[in-house]
């Protein structure tokens, strides 16, 4: 049985191993989210005051960037299921570019914080803010590497409507990155 046939049978898009990884990552982020909530509950005033220093506009733009990039990834999966390798590569390339926009905006945010002397040890809010957003930042970078590999293979005709597990695997990882930010943004930037 081919990987595609096995995964269709299991009902999961992409390689089964990516789902083990995604679940592990979601668990790790989930633990950090719960720890953040408990820490926030013990010092609401500090967390609210520190949150005021964040750039919510940048956070909102990054949210729209990742949601749009996930849409592009969906278009890429649909394209390869129709044997449109070039279209698949194009849509993945657009998602990759939006990932680069996200990374650029986060770098500006990190630079602003570090220039102001803010570090992991400044206070508990900044410890969570920097740890969570940097952990997510690294996942976006990893997702961009995965997308780049898939783009190159798609351009070379390495995927088809019958064999597109790699595209679905990359898409699954990218959607996880997007989902985590959709939780992270309101938790860190918005909820008071």
Secondary structure, DSSP 8 states (H G I E B T S, - for coil): --HHHHHHHHT-SS-HHHHHHHHHHHHHHHHHHHHHHHHHHH-HHHHHHHHTTS-HHHHHHHHHHHHHHHHHHHHHHHHHHTT-HHHHHHHHHHHHHHHHHHHHHHHHHHHHHHHTT--TTS-HHHHHHHHHHHHHHHHHHHHHHHHHHHHHHHHTT---SS--HHHHHHHHHHHHHHHHHHHHHIIIII--
